[in-house]
Amino acid sequence: MKDFNYYAPTEVVFGENSEEQVASLVKKYGGTKVLVHYGGKSAVKSGLLDKICGLLKEGGVEFVTLGGVVPNPRLSLAQEGIALCRREGVDFILAVGGGSVIDSAKCIAYGVPYDGDVWDFYLGKGTPTTMLPVACVLTIPAAGSEMSEASVITNEDGDVKLGYSNNLSRPKFAIMNPRRTFTLPPYQTAAGVTDMMMHTMERYFTKDDDMDFTTDVAEAMLRNIKHAVFAVLKNPEDYRYRAQIMWGGSLMHNGLTGCGVADDWATHQLEHELSGMFDVTHGAGLAAIWPSWARYVMHENLSRFVRFAVNVMDVPNDFTDPEGTALRGIEAMERFYHAIGMPINIRELIGRDIIDDEIREMTRKCSRDYQHTCGCLKVLHAEDMEAIYQMAKG
């Protein structure tokens, strides 16, 4: 069992019409002039952006806006936001959207008071000592960025996608209205659920087997989300199960399921190169990589994969064949991915065969020119990364 600090300072305002409190919450956390940051599709089409701006105006809160965030958010837009905030005297950033918008907002917030290039933080060349406060109105449950310390940004110069984590960036508040997720397309819903489940699975698959409470909580979350996603794919306006998914996405990445255990994150880092190179949906990329990673590393803690198979995937436990039970659990996860419309290999993900040169380039980037390892359950060197990419070709 690992010693741990659990820090989850975000105020969550959850439920129908929760966005009505946005102006008072901004004021509560010291905001006087706000950058409203958004993507440009669902937030605009649904009328939510106009509503938020109207509520801020009614509440006497000045604001400017910046849209254009895309999946796998771009460094160039964040740099544009940094310049806008400095020019307009912005002191608070409000993200209206999903994880990509929140991650972009965090990047902007890091950069405004920083004299250098904000990309320094993602490269590990600097550590921020201050940043603008960030908050969000969540519309897409997936990334968990609304309560986490993490942000992931893509630098178009070289298609490099990197994450950075710092507790300074945990949002001050997160407004969550499950009704705002009713219109999410099935693919986006499924990819979001895949992402949030992986946030817990990255913490679940560990060599630390002695923090039973954390493990039990993780398994309960995974079972709940598996059930909920089928309910909302059948009935997109099922408030009860949309709410389970929205709240689950937050709890699965606010650190709770990592208390007392060592995190892995190899699947995420391997996937970052897929979405960096092919601009695919992050959750779908995770589904395409995880089964191969799991088969490659499962003998590092076979009993953990057996427990996952039995307690999460409902696989009967063959006590005479733990390896077979573990493999059947991975196969059950693949069936789950297919059942919700997710890929289980790279060919299914990108719609063609990946070539060896592309795999070598992803390996180079993931290993930071062969100088960097990833993973904790099994520490992956460049040759391991390449082997997993090869296994995942399909």
C-alpha positions as CSV (number, residue, x, y, z in Angstrom):
1,M,0.0,0.0,0.0
2,K,1.3,3.4,-1.0
3,D,1.1,6.5,1.2
4,F,-1.1,9.1,-0.4
5,N,-2.4,12.6,-0.4
6,Y,-6.0,12.9,-1.6
7,Y,-6.9,16.4,-2.8
8,A,-10.2,17.2,-4.5
9,P,-11.0,20.9,-4.0
10,T,-13.5,21.4,-6.8
11,E,-17.0,22.5,-5.8
12,V,-19.5,20.4,-7.8
13,V,-22.9,21.9,-8.6
14,F,-24.8,19.0,-10.0
15,G,-28.4,18.8,-11.3
16,E,-31.1,20.3,-13.5
17,N,-30.7,24.0,-14.1
18,S,-27.4,24.0,-12.2
19,E,-25.9,26.5,-14.7
20,E,-28.2,29.2,-13.3
21,Q,-25.6,29.6,-10.5
22,V,-22.7,30.4,-12.9
23,A,-22.4,34.2,-12.2
24,S,-22.5,33.8,-8.4
25,L,-20.0,31.0,-8.5
26,V,-17.6,33.1,-10.7
27,K,-17.8,35.9,-8.2
28,K,-17.4,33.6,-5.2
29,Y,-14.0,32.5,-6.6
30,G,-12.8,36.0,-7.4
31,G,-13.6,36.4,-11.0
32,T,-14.3,39.9,-12.3
33,K,-13.6,39.5,-16.0
34,V,-14.0,36.1,-17.6
35,L,-12.8,34.3,-20.7
36,V,-15.6,32.1,-21.8
37,H,-13.8,29.3,-23.7
38,Y,-15.7,26.8,-25.9
39,G,-15.6,24.5,-28.9
40,G,-18.1,25.9,-31.3
41,K,-20.6,23.1,-32.1
42,S,-22.8,21.7,-29.4
43,A,-22.4,24.5,-27.0
44,V,-23.6,27.0,-29.6
45,K,-26.2,24.9,-31.3
46,S,-27.8,23.9,-28.0
47,G,-28.1,27.5,-26.9
48,L,-26.0,26.8,-23.8
49,L,-23.3,29.3,-24.7
50,D,-25.8,32.1,-25.2
51,K,-27.4,31.2,-21.9
52,I,-24.1,31.2,-20.0
53,C,-23.2,34.6,-21.5
54,G,-26.6,35.9,-20.7
55,L,-26.4,34.7,-17.1
56,L,-22.9,36.3,-16.7
57,K,-24.2,39.6,-18.1
58,E,-27.3,39.6,-15.8
59,G,-25.0,38.9,-12.9
60,G,-22.7,41.8,-13.7
61,V,-19.7,39.8,-14.7
62,E,-17.7,41.1,-17.7
63,F,-16.6,38.5,-20.2
64,V,-14.9,37.9,-23.6
65,T,-15.2,34.8,-25.6
66,L,-12.9,32.4,-27.5
67,G,-14.2,29.4,-29.4
68,G,-12.7,26.9,-31.8
69,V,-11.5,24.2,-29.5
70,V,-11.3,20.8,-31.3
71,P,-10.8,17.3,-30.0
72,N,-7.1,16.9,-29.2
73,P,-6.9,20.6,-28.4
74,R,-4.3,22.6,-30.1
75,L,-1.5,24.6,-28.6
76,S,-1.9,27.4,-31.2
77,L,-5.5,28.2,-29.9
78,A,-4.2,28.2,-26.3
79,Q,-1.5,30.7,-27.3
80,E,-4.2,32.8,-29.0
81,G,-6.2,32.7,-25.7
82,I,-3.2,33.7,-23.7
83,A,-2.7,36.8,-25.8
84,L,-6.4,37.6,-25.6
85,C,-6.5,37.3,-21.8
86,R,-3.5,39.5,-21.4
87,R,-4.9,42.1,-23.8
88,E,-8.4,42.1,-22.1
89,G,-7.3,41.9,-18.5
90,V,-9.0,38.6,-17.9
91,D,-8.7,37.1,-14.4
92,F,-10.8,34.0,-14.6
93,I,-11.4,31.3,-17.3
94,L,-14.7,29.5,-17.7
95,A,-14.7,26.4,-20.0
96,V,-18.0,25.5,-21.5
97,G,-17.7,22.1,-23.0
98,G,-16.0,18.8,-22.5
99,G,-12.4,17.7,-21.6
100,S,-10.8,19.3,-24.7
101,V,-12.2,22.7,-23.8
102,I,-11.3,22.3,-20.1
103,D,-7.7,21.2,-21.0
104,S,-7.3,24.1,-23.4
105,A,-8.6,26.5,-20.7
106,K,-6.0,25.1,-18.2
107,C,-3.3,25.6,-20.7
108,I,-4.3,29.2,-21.2
109,A,-4.5,29.7,-17.5
110,Y,-1.0,28.5,-17.0
111,G,0.3,30.7,-19.8
112,V,-1.2,34.1,-18.9
113,P,1.1,34.9,-15.9
114,Y,4.1,33.0,-17.4
115,D,6.9,34.9,-19.1
116,G,8.0,32.0,-21.2
117,D,6.4,29.5,-23.6
118,V,3.5,27.6,-21.9
119,W,4.7,24.5,-23.8
120,D,7.6,24.4,-21.4
121,F,5.3,22.9,-18.7
122,Y,4.2,20.1,-21.0
123,L,7.9,19.4,-21.9
124,G,8.9,19.2,-18.3
125,K,11.1,22.3,-18.6
126,G,9.3,24.4,-16.0
127,T,6.8,24.3,-13.2
128,P,4.2,27.0,-12.8
129,T,3.9,28.8,-9.4
130,T,0.7,30.5,-10.2
131,M,-2.1,30.5,-12.8
132,L,-5.5,32.0,-13.5
133,P,-8.4,30.2,-11.8
134,V,-10.3,27.8,-14.0
135,A,-13.9,26.6,-13.8
136,C,-16.3,24.7,-16.1
137,V,-19.8,24.0,-17.3
138,L,-19.5,20.4,-18.4
139,T,-21.3,19.2,-21.5
140,I,-19.4,16.0,-22.4
141,P,-18.5,13.5,-19.6
142,A,-15.3,11.7,-20.5
143,A,-12.0,13.2,-19.7
144,G,-12.6,13.9,-16.0
145,S,-10.7,17.2,-16.4
146,E,-13.5,19.0,-14.5
147,M,-12.1,17.7,-11.2
148,S,-8.6,16.5,-12.1
149,E,-5.2,18.1,-12.1
150,A,-4.4,17.1,-15.7
151,S,-4.5,18.6,-19.1
152,V,-3.4,17.3,-22.5
153,I,-2.5,19.5,-25.4
154,T,-1.4,18.8,-29.0
155,N,1.4,20.8,-30.5
156,E,0.8,20.9,-34.3
157,D,4.5,21.4,-34.8
158,G,5.4,17.7,-35.1
159,D,1.9,16.4,-34.0
160,V,3.2,16.0,-30.4
161,K,0.5,15.3,-27.8
162,L,1.6,15.7,-24.2
163,G,-0.1,15.9,-20.8
164,Y,0.8,17.9,-17.8
165,S,-0.5,17.6,-14.2
166,N,-0.5,20.1,-11.4
167,N,-2.9,20.6,-8.6
168,L,-3.0,24.3,-9.3
169,S,-5.2,23.5,-12.3
170,R,-8.0,21.7,-10.5
171,P,-11.1,23.7,-11.4
172,K,-12.6,25.9,-8.7
173,F,-16.1,24.7,-9.6
174,A,-17.8,22.4,-12.0
175,I,-21.4,22.8,-13.1
176,M,-22.9,19.5,-14.3
177,N,-26.4,19.2,-15.7
178,P,-27.1,15.7,-17.1
179,R,-29.7,17.1,-19.4
180,R,-27.0,18.9,-21.3
181,T,-25.7,15.4,-22.4
182,F,-29.0,14.1,-23.9
183,T,-28.0,15.1,-27.4
184,L,-24.5,13.5,-27.4
185,P,-24.1,11.1,-30.4
186,P,-23.8,7.4,-29.5
187,Y,-20.2,7.3,-30.7
188,Q,-19.2,10.2,-28.5
189,T,-21.1,8.8,-25.6
190,A,-19.3,5.4,-26.0
191,A,-15.9,7.0,-26.4
192,G,-16.4,9.1,-23.4
193,V,-17.3,6.1,-21.3
194,T,-14.3,4.2,-22.6
195,D,-12.1,7.1,-21.5
196,M,-13.5,7.5,-18.0
197,M,-13.3,3.7,-17.4
198,M,-9.7,3.8,-18.5
199,H,-8.9,6.5,-16.0
200,T,-9.8,4.0,-13.3
201,M,-8.3,1.0,-15.1
202,E,-4.9,2.8,-15.3
203,R,-5.0,2.9,-11.5
204,Y,-6.6,-0.5,-11.0
205,F,-4.0,-2.6,-12.8
206,T,-1.1,-2.2,-10.3
207,K,1.2,-4.4,-8.2
208,D,-0.4,-2.9,-5.1
209,D,-3.0,-5.5,-4.0
210,D,-3.5,-4.4,-0.4
211,M,-5.7,-1.3,-0.6
212,D,-8.9,-3.3,-0.7
213,F,-11.3,-0.3,-0.2
214,T,-9.9,1.5,-3.2
215,T,-10.1,-1.6,-5.3
216,D,-13.7,-2.3,-4.3
217,V,-14.7,1.3,-5.1
218,A,-13.0,1.0,-8.5
219,E,-14.8,-2.2,-9.4
220,A,-18.1,-0.8,-8.4
221,M,-17.6,2.3,-10.6
222,L,-16.6,0.1,-13.6
223,R,-19.6,-2.1,-13.2
224,N,-22.0,0.8,-12.8
225,I,-20.7,2.6,-15.9
226,K,-20.8,-0.5,-18.0
227,H,-24.5,-0.9,-17.1
228,A,-25.3,2.8,-17.6
229,V,-23.8,3.1,-21.1
230,F,-26.1,0.5,-22.5
231,A,-29.1,2.2,-20.9
232,V,-28.3,5.6,-22.5
233,L,-27.4,4.1,-25.9
234,K,-30.9,2.6,-25.8
235,N,-32.6,5.8,-24.5
236,P,-30.4,8.9,-24.9
237,E,-32.7,11.0,-22.7
238,D,-32.6,8.7,-19.6
239,Y,-31.7,11.2,-17.0
240,R,-30.9,8.7,-14.3
241,Y,-28.2,6.9,-16.3
242,R,-26.9,10.1,-17.9
243,A,-26.4,11.3,-14.4
244,Q,-24.5,8.1,-13.4
245,I,-22.2,8.6,-16.4
246,M,-21.6,12.3,-15.7
247,W,-20.8,11.8,-12.0
248,G,-18.8,8.7,-12.7
249,G,-16.6,10.5,-15.2
250,S,-15.6,13.0,-12.5
251,L,-15.0,10.4,-9.7
252,M,-13.0,8.2,-12.0
253,H,-10.4,10.8,-12.6
254,N,-10.3,13.0,-9.5
255,G,-7.8,10.7,-7.7
256,L,-10.2,8.6,-5.7
257,T,-9.5,5.3,-7.4
258,G,-5.8,5.9,-7.1
259,C,-5.6,6.2,-3.3
260,G,-3.0,3.9,-2.0
261,V,-1.9,2.4,-5.3
262,A,0.7,3.2,-8.0
263,D,-0.8,4.5,-11.2
264,D,0.3,3.0,-14.6
265,W,-0.9,5.3,-17.5
266,A,0.9,3.4,-20.2
267,T,-2.2,2.9,-22.3
268,H,-2.8,6.6,-22.2
269,Q,0.7,7.5,-23.2
270,L,0.7,4.9,-26.0
271,E,-2.7,6.2,-27.2
272,H,-1.5,9.9,-27.2
273,E,0.7,9.0,-30.2
274,L,-2.2,7.5,-32.0
275,S,-4.4,10.5,-31.6
276,G,-1.4,12.8,-32.2
277,M,-0.7,11.1,-35.6
278,F,-4.1,10.3,-36.8
279,D,-6.3,12.8,-34.9
280,V,-8.7,10.1,-33.7
281,T,-11.1,10.2,-30.8
282,H,-9.1,9.6,-27.6
283,G,-11.5,7.1,-26.1
284,A,-11.6,5.1,-29.2
285,G,-7.8,5.1,-29.4
286,L,-7.7,3.7,-25.8
287,A,-10.0,0.9,-26.8
288,A,-7.8,0.1,-29.7
289,I,-4.7,-0.2,-27.6
290,W,-5.8,-1.6,-24.2
291,P,-6.4,-5.3,-25.2
292,S,-2.8,-5.6,-26.6
293,W,-1.3,-3.8,-23.6
294,A,-3.2,-6.1,-21.3
295,R,-2.0,-9.3,-23.0
296,Y,1.5,-8.0,-23.0
297,V,1.7,-7.2,-19.3
298,M,-0.8,-9.4,-17.6
299,H,1.8,-11.8,-16.1
300,E,3.2,-8.9,-14.1
301,N,0.2,-9.4,-11.8
302,L,-2.0,-12.2,-13.1
303,S,-4.2,-12.3,-10.1
304,R,-5.2,-8.7,-10.8
305,F,-6.4,-9.6,-14.3
306,V,-8.3,-12.6,-12.9
307,R,-10.0,-10.3,-10.4
308,F,-10.9,-7.9,-13.1
309,A,-12.3,-10.7,-15.3
310,V,-14.5,-12.1,-12.4
311,N,-15.6,-8.9,-10.6
312,V,-15.9,-6.5,-13.5
313,M,-16.5,-8.6,-16.6
314,D,-18.6,-11.4,-15.0
315,V,-16.2,-14.1,-16.2
316,P,-16.5,-17.4,-14.3
317,N,-13.4,-18.1,-12.3
318,D,-11.6,-21.2,-13.4
319,F,-9.4,-21.7,-10.4
320,T,-7.4,-24.4,-12.2
321,D,-6.5,-22.0,-15.1
322,P,-5.9,-18.4,-13.9
323,E,-4.2,-17.4,-17.2
324,G,-7.3,-18.6,-19.1
325,T,-9.6,-16.7,-16.8
326,A,-7.5,-13.5,-17.2
327,L,-7.5,-13.9,-21.0
328,R,-11.3,-14.5,-21.1
329,G,-11.6,-11.2,-19.1
330,I,-9.7,-9.3,-21.8
331,E,-11.8,-11.0,-24.5
332,A,-14.9,-9.9,-22.6
333,M,-13.7,-6.4,-22.5
334,E,-13.2,-6.6,-26.3
335,R,-16.8,-7.7,-26.7
336,F,-17.9,-4.9,-24.5
337,Y,-16.0,-2.4,-26.7
338,H,-17.6,-3.8,-29.9
339,A,-21.0,-3.8,-28.3
340,I,-20.8,0.0,-27.7
341,G,-19.3,0.7,-31.1
342,M,-15.6,1.0,-30.1
343,P,-12.6,-0.5,-32.0
344,I,-10.3,-3.1,-30.5
345,N,-7.3,-2.6,-32.8
346,I,-5.7,0.1,-34.9
347,R,-7.1,-1.1,-38.2
348,E,-10.6,-0.7,-36.9
349,L,-9.7,2.7,-35.4
350,I,-8.2,4.4,-38.5
351,G,-9.9,2.4,-41.2
352,R,-6.7,0.9,-42.8
353,D,-3.6,-1.0,-42.0
354,I,-1.0,1.0,-40.1
355,I,2.5,0.7,-41.7
356,D,5.7,-0.1,-39.8
357,D,7.2,3.3,-40.4
358,E,4.2,4.8,-38.6
359,I,4.6,2.5,-35.7
360,R,8.3,3.3,-35.5
361,E,7.5,7.0,-35.5
362,M,4.9,6.6,-32.7
363,T,7.4,4.6,-30.7
364,R,10.1,7.3,-31.1
365,K,7.7,10.0,-29.9
366,C,6.3,7.9,-27.0
367,S,9.8,7.1,-25.8
368,R,10.9,10.7,-26.3
369,D,13.6,9.7,-28.8
370,Y,14.2,6.5,-26.9
371,Q,15.1,8.2,-23.6
372,H,11.8,7.8,-21.8
373,T,9.9,4.8,-20.3
374,C,6.2,4.6,-19.4
375,G,4.1,2.4,-17.2
376,C,4.3,1.1,-13.7
377,L,2.8,-2.4,-13.7
378,K,5.4,-3.2,-16.3
379,V,7.9,-0.5,-17.2
380,L,7.8,-0.1,-20.9
381,H,10.9,0.7,-22.9
382,A,10.9,1.6,-26.6
383,E,11.0,-2.0,-27.7
384,D,8.0,-2.8,-25.5
385,M,6.1,0.1,-26.9
386,E,6.8,-1.0,-30.4
387,A,5.8,-4.6,-29.6
388,I,2.4,-3.4,-28.2
389,Y,1.8,-1.3,-31.3
390,Q,2.6,-4.3,-33.5
391,M,0.2,-6.5,-31.5
392,A,-2.5,-3.8,-31.8
393,K,-2.3,-3.6,-35.6
394,G,-5.3,-5.9,-36.1
